[in-house]
Amino acid sequence: MKILFFGAKSYDIKSFDAYLDKEEYKDLDVVYIEPNLTPQTAMLAAGYEAVCAFVNMDLSAETIDILNTCKVKLILMRCAGFNNVDLERAKGYGMTVTRVPSYSPEAVAEHAMALALTANRHTHKAYIKVRENNYSLNGLMGVNFYKKTAGIVGTGKIGAAMARICHGFGMKVLGYDMYPNKDLDFVEYVDLDTLLSQSDLISLHCPLMEETHHMINIDTIQKMKDGVILVNTSRGGLIKTDDLIQGIRENKFFAVGLDVYEEENGSVYEDMSETILEHSTVARLLSFPNVMVTSHQAFFTEEALAAISEVTLDNAMSYLKGTPNGNEL
């Protein structure tokens, strides 16, 4: 089976090639290209049975239509999220869409805590100051996490890993989830309003769906404690950005750590350092001294990339053999 791999970075190629050398994947022929999958690039898939795409790509109905014209039958998402895929259109053409439901929950959770700690203790600012021989502590005041309350919104595998980290910090842990995790016996499950009003640190770990879109908005922000720390490593659409900015301006937040944001698809994983962003919400967020932003990198560890590569290729082999493995959408 010929697979066209869109948006290939050097680390993707290295990670996938390490598995493609194995005997069990000898029937897979992967071709890497640099462009992302969009309606403008989808025609490149002509002659391929499958495409491999990532969370930052455009798999709208328009793209799916073109892939169908190219006779593509399999879409391999090398990520957990699939809100960027028009599943109904793909199913209508008889296409199979697979994903990697879990690769390294700890990688994302550890980055979430790194964001919380960095934003809280202003480590990024301290690093720059000391490099300029400025050893003043002005602007670097933080707060203890010990004996504070952490609110985990979504306690699946990633949220559970974050909950364990917070518990290890000596924090009281509140959880909000439609399906409580019975393995987290130290977590007190509460309704969302209670979590928002009682938590000193709120970390989002839930999928982006119709009911979770903009779940953090001006109304829910007003229910939070003054001086709360908010972290999002899930999906940018969970937060209504304009409302978040209003809350920051009103000094509601002690700190905010974001690995995802609503307008990221056009710039994430790309070097935009020479580009003038005319209407950038991210630029507005970066103007605040208590906001820490990273580039959707929470997953980015050696272990996570290895798991993504192996599961994605296993998904391709399962399709090729006609034996579904449960990763189909």
C-alpha positions as CSV (number, residue, x, y, z in Angstrom):
1,M,0.0,0.0,0.0
2,K,1.3,3.4,-1.0
3,I,0.9,6.1,1.7
4,L,1.4,9.8,1.1
5,F,2.7,11.4,4.4
6,F,1.7,15.1,4.5
7,G,3.6,17.7,6.6
8,A,6.7,15.6,7.1
9,K,9.2,17.1,9.5
10,S,12.7,15.6,10.1
11,Y,11.6,14.1,13.4
12,D,8.6,12.5,11.8
13,I,10.7,10.9,9.1
14,K,13.3,9.6,11.6
15,S,10.6,8.2,13.9
16,F,8.6,6.5,11.2
17,D,11.6,5.1,9.3
18,A,12.8,3.4,12.4
19,Y,9.6,1.2,12.3
20,L,9.3,0.9,8.5
21,D,12.6,-1.0,8.5
22,K,10.9,-3.8,10.4
23,E,9.7,-6.9,8.6
24,E,6.0,-6.5,9.7
25,Y,5.7,-3.2,7.8
26,K,7.4,-4.3,4.5
27,D,4.1,-4.0,2.6
28,L,3.9,-0.3,3.4
29,D,5.4,2.2,1.0
30,V,5.5,5.6,2.6
31,V,6.4,8.8,0.7
32,Y,7.1,11.9,2.7
33,I,6.2,15.4,1.5
34,E,6.6,18.8,3.3
35,P,3.2,20.5,2.5
36,N,0.3,20.1,4.9
37,L,-2.9,18.4,3.7
38,T,-5.3,21.1,2.6
39,P,-7.8,21.5,-0.3
40,Q,-4.9,23.1,-2.3
41,T,-2.6,20.1,-1.8
42,A,-5.0,17.2,-1.7
43,M,-4.5,16.4,-5.4
44,L,-1.0,15.3,-4.6
45,A,-2.6,12.1,-3.3
46,A,-3.4,10.9,-6.8
47,G,-2.0,7.4,-7.1
48,Y,-2.0,6.7,-3.3
49,E,-4.4,4.5,-1.5
50,A,-3.8,6.2,1.8
51,V,-2.8,9.6,3.3
52,C,-1.2,10.3,6.7
53,A,-2.2,13.6,8.3
54,F,-1.9,15.5,11.6
55,V,-4.0,17.6,13.9
56,N,-3.1,20.9,12.3
57,M,-4.3,20.0,8.8
58,D,-7.5,20.7,6.9
59,L,-9.6,17.6,6.3
60,S,-12.8,19.5,5.6
61,A,-15.5,18.3,3.2
62,E,-13.6,20.0,0.3
63,T,-10.4,18.2,1.0
64,I,-12.3,14.8,1.4
65,D,-14.0,15.4,-1.9
66,I,-10.6,15.8,-3.6
67,L,-9.1,12.8,-1.8
68,N,-12.1,10.7,-3.1
69,T,-11.4,11.9,-6.6
70,C,-7.8,10.7,-6.1
71,K,-9.2,7.3,-5.0
72,V,-7.9,7.5,-1.5
73,K,-9.5,4.9,0.7
74,L,-7.7,5.4,4.0
75,I,-6.9,8.4,6.2
76,L,-4.3,7.8,8.8
77,M,-4.5,10.5,11.5
78,R,-1.2,10.4,13.4
79,C,-2.7,12.0,16.5
80,A,-5.6,11.6,18.9
81,G,-7.7,14.5,17.9
82,F,-10.0,14.4,14.8
83,N,-12.2,17.5,15.1
84,N,-10.5,18.8,11.9
85,V,-11.8,15.8,9.9
86,D,-15.3,15.8,8.3
87,L,-16.0,12.2,9.3
88,E,-19.5,12.1,7.7
89,R,-18.2,13.1,4.3
90,A,-15.4,10.5,4.6
91,K,-17.9,7.8,5.6
92,G,-20.1,8.8,2.7
93,Y,-17.3,7.8,0.3
94,G,-16.6,4.6,2.2
95,M,-13.2,5.9,3.5
96,T,-11.7,4.5,6.6
97,V,-10.4,7.1,9.1
98,T,-8.1,5.9,11.9
99,R,-6.3,7.7,14.7
100,V,-3.8,7.2,17.6
101,P,-6.1,7.3,20.6
102,S,-3.3,7.2,23.2
103,Y,0.4,7.6,22.7
104,S,2.0,9.1,25.8
105,P,-0.5,10.6,28.3
106,E,2.4,11.4,30.6
107,A,4.1,13.5,28.0
108,V,1.1,15.9,27.7
109,A,0.4,15.9,31.4
110,E,4.1,16.7,32.2
111,H,4.0,19.6,29.8
112,A,0.8,20.9,31.3
113,M,2.5,21.0,34.7
114,A,5.6,22.6,33.1
115,L,3.4,25.3,31.7
116,A,1.7,25.8,35.1
117,L,5.0,26.0,36.9
118,T,6.7,28.3,34.3
119,A,3.7,30.7,34.2
120,N,3.5,30.7,38.0
121,R,7.1,31.2,38.8
122,H,7.9,33.2,35.7
123,T,10.8,30.9,34.8
124,H,10.9,32.1,31.2
125,K,11.3,35.7,32.3
126,A,13.9,34.9,34.9
127,Y,16.0,33.0,32.2
128,I,16.0,36.1,30.0
129,K,16.8,38.5,32.9
130,V,19.8,36.5,34.2
131,R,21.2,36.2,30.7
132,E,21.3,40.0,30.7
133,N,23.0,40.0,34.1
134,N,19.8,41.2,35.8
135,Y,19.4,39.3,39.1
136,S,16.5,41.4,40.4
137,L,13.5,39.4,41.7
138,N,11.0,42.1,40.6
139,G,8.1,40.6,38.7
140,L,9.1,37.0,39.6
141,M,6.8,36.4,42.6
142,G,4.9,33.1,42.4
143,V,2.6,31.0,44.6
144,N,3.0,27.6,46.2
145,F,1.1,24.7,44.7
146,Y,1.5,22.7,47.9
147,K,-1.8,22.4,49.8
148,K,-3.6,24.3,47.0
149,T,-6.5,22.8,45.0
150,A,-6.1,21.5,41.4
151,G,-9.2,21.2,39.2
152,I,-8.8,18.6,36.4
153,V,-11.5,19.0,33.7
154,G,-11.6,15.6,32.0
155,T,-10.0,12.6,33.7
156,G,-9.2,10.3,30.9
157,K,-5.7,9.0,30.4
158,I,-4.0,12.5,30.1
159,G,-6.2,14.1,32.8
160,A,-5.5,11.1,35.1
161,A,-1.8,11.6,34.6
162,M,-2.1,15.3,35.4
163,A,-4.2,14.4,38.5
164,R,-1.4,12.1,39.8
165,I,1.2,14.8,39.2
166,C,-0.9,17.4,41.2
167,H,-1.5,14.8,43.9
168,G,2.3,14.3,44.1
169,F,2.7,18.0,44.6
170,G,0.6,17.7,47.7
171,M,-2.4,19.3,46.2
172,K,-6.1,18.6,46.8
173,V,-7.5,17.3,43.4
174,L,-11.0,17.9,42.2
175,G,-12.2,16.3,39.0
176,Y,-15.0,16.9,36.5
177,D,-15.9,14.2,34.1
178,M,-19.1,12.6,32.8
179,Y,-17.4,9.2,33.5
180,P,-15.4,9.4,36.7
181,N,-12.1,7.4,36.7
182,K,-12.4,4.8,39.5
183,D,-8.7,4.4,39.6
184,L,-8.2,7.9,40.9
185,D,-9.3,7.3,44.5
186,F,-7.7,10.5,45.7
187,V,-9.8,12.7,43.3
188,E,-13.0,14.3,44.5
189,Y,-15.5,14.5,41.7
190,V,-17.6,17.6,41.6
191,D,-19.8,19.5,39.2
192,L,-18.1,22.0,36.9
193,D,-19.2,25.1,38.8
194,T,-17.8,23.7,42.0
195,L,-14.5,22.9,40.4
196,L,-14.3,26.4,38.8
197,S,-15.1,28.2,42.1
198,Q,-12.8,26.1,44.4
199,S,-9.7,25.4,42.2
200,D,-6.4,27.4,42.4
201,L,-5.1,25.6,39.3
202,I,-7.4,24.5,36.5
203,S,-6.1,22.2,33.8
204,L,-8.2,21.3,30.7
205,H,-8.0,17.7,29.4
206,C,-11.1,17.0,27.4
207,P,-11.9,16.6,23.7
208,L,-13.3,19.4,21.6
209,M,-17.0,18.7,20.9
210,E,-20.1,20.7,20.4
211,E,-20.8,20.6,24.1
212,T,-17.3,21.6,25.1
213,H,-16.7,24.3,22.5
214,H,-15.9,27.5,24.4
215,M,-16.6,25.9,27.7
216,I,-14.3,28.5,29.2
217,N,-16.0,31.8,28.5
218,I,-16.8,35.0,30.3
219,D,-19.5,33.3,32.4
220,T,-17.4,30.4,33.5
221,I,-14.4,32.7,34.0
222,Q,-16.4,34.8,36.4
223,K,-17.1,31.7,38.5
224,M,-13.4,31.1,39.0
225,K,-11.4,32.2,42.0
226,D,-9.5,35.5,41.7
227,G,-5.9,34.7,41.0
228,V,-6.5,31.3,39.4
229,I,-4.0,29.6,37.2
230,L,-5.5,28.2,33.9
231,V,-3.7,25.7,31.7
232,N,-4.9,24.2,28.3
233,T,-3.0,21.5,26.5
234,S,-6.1,19.9,24.9
235,R,-7.8,22.0,22.1
236,G,-7.8,25.7,21.5
237,G,-11.6,25.8,20.9
238,L,-12.3,24.9,24.6
239,I,-11.5,28.5,25.4
240,K,-13.3,31.5,23.9
241,T,-10.1,33.6,23.4
242,D,-11.7,37.1,23.5
243,D,-13.3,36.2,26.8
244,L,-10.0,34.9,28.1
245,I,-8.3,38.2,27.1
246,Q,-11.0,40.1,28.9
247,G,-10.5,38.0,32.0
248,I,-6.7,38.6,31.9
249,R,-7.3,42.4,31.5
250,E,-9.6,42.3,34.5
251,N,-6.8,40.6,36.6
252,K,-8.8,37.4,37.1
253,F,-5.9,35.1,36.4
254,F,-2.6,34.9,38.3
255,A,-1.2,33.1,35.3
256,V,-2.3,31.3,32.1
257,G,-0.4,28.5,30.3
258,L,-1.5,27.6,26.7
259,D,-0.1,25.0,24.4
260,V,-3.2,25.3,22.1
261,Y,-5.2,28.3,20.9
262,E,-8.0,28.9,18.5
263,E,-6.0,30.4,15.6
264,E,-3.1,28.0,15.8
265,N,-3.7,26.0,12.6
266,G,-2.1,28.6,10.3
267,S,1.1,28.8,12.2
268,V,1.6,25.8,14.4
269,Y,4.8,23.9,13.6
270,E,5.9,26.6,11.2
271,D,8.6,29.2,11.5
272,M,6.7,32.5,11.4
273,S,9.5,34.7,12.8
274,E,9.8,36.7,9.5
275,T,6.0,37.2,9.2
276,I,4.0,40.2,10.3
277,L,0.8,38.8,11.8
278,E,-1.8,41.5,11.1
279,H,-4.7,40.3,13.2
280,S,-3.1,37.8,15.6
281,T,-4.9,36.9,18.8
282,V,-1.7,35.0,19.8
283,A,0.2,38.3,19.7
284,R,-2.3,39.8,22.0
285,L,-1.9,36.9,24.4
286,L,1.9,37.2,24.3
287,S,1.6,40.9,25.3
288,F,0.6,39.9,28.8
289,P,3.4,39.2,31.3
290,N,1.5,36.4,33.1
291,V,0.8,34.4,29.9
292,M,3.0,31.5,28.8
293,V,2.4,30.1,25.3
294,T,4.0,27.1,23.5
295,S,3.4,25.7,20.1
296,H,1.2,22.6,20.5
297,Q,4.3,20.7,21.7
298,A,2.9,18.8,24.8
299,F,3.0,15.5,22.9
300,F,6.6,16.1,21.7
301,T,8.7,13.5,23.4
302,E,10.8,10.6,22.0
303,E,8.5,8.1,23.6
304,A,5.3,9.7,22.2
305,L,6.7,10.0,18.7
306,A,7.7,6.3,18.8
307,A,4.2,5.3,19.9
308,I,2.6,7.5,17.3
309,S,4.7,5.9,14.6
310,E,4.0,2.3,15.7
311,V,0.3,2.7,16.1
312,T,-0.2,4.6,12.9
313,L,1.6,1.9,10.9
314,D,-0.3,-0.8,12.8
315,N,-3.5,1.0,11.8
316,A,-2.4,0.8,8.1
317,M,-1.6,-2.9,8.4
318,S,-4.9,-3.6,10.1
319,Y,-6.7,-1.9,7.2
320,L,-4.6,-3.8,4.6
321,K,-5.4,-7.1,6.3
322,G,-9.1,-6.3,6.7
323,T,-8.9,-6.7,10.5
324,P,-10.2,-3.6,12.3
325,N,-8.2,-2.9,15.5
326,G,-10.5,-0.5,17.3
327,N,-8.7,2.7,16.2
328,E,-11.2,3.4,13.4
329,L,-13.5,6.5,13.8
